[in-house]
């Protein structure tokens, strides 16, 4: 990888990488730090990284840095210990995007990350497995569980619209 390739990677992937991390940790400063760390690691390993795999390298590096940040902040909670009433939604409301955003925020970190990579960023199951270092079947399970939770949280469309 050359310096020109690195600069192109910054221009091409910084926005989507930032959006992915920000969606997960909900803190602009920490999201910028994680993205900056990912690009710094890419710069340090510029000779080792294949130019064709730079996107995967950046998302993998940022994902792991984000997980480290989450663990550091101890913000991860278990869905088993949560009260079902606290994550269910029964109000009449018409802003589906806001409701969906709130629902995604209540997902465990692993489920949230795989759903965002799949549904927001458009990665394949195999790519998500590489980024998160999970098996492809575990990625599918996490996505399924997250979607079931989101469906239960949002409820029927009649209540939302």
Secondary structure, DSSP 8 states (H G I E B T S, - for coil): --HHHHHHHHHHHHHHHHHHHHHHH--HHHHHHHHHHHHHHHHHTTTTS-GGGHHHHHHHHHHHHHHHHHHHHT----TTTS-HHHH---S----HHHHHHHHHHTS-HHHHHHHIIIIIS---HHHHHHHHT--HHHHHHHHHHHHHHHHHHH--HHHH-
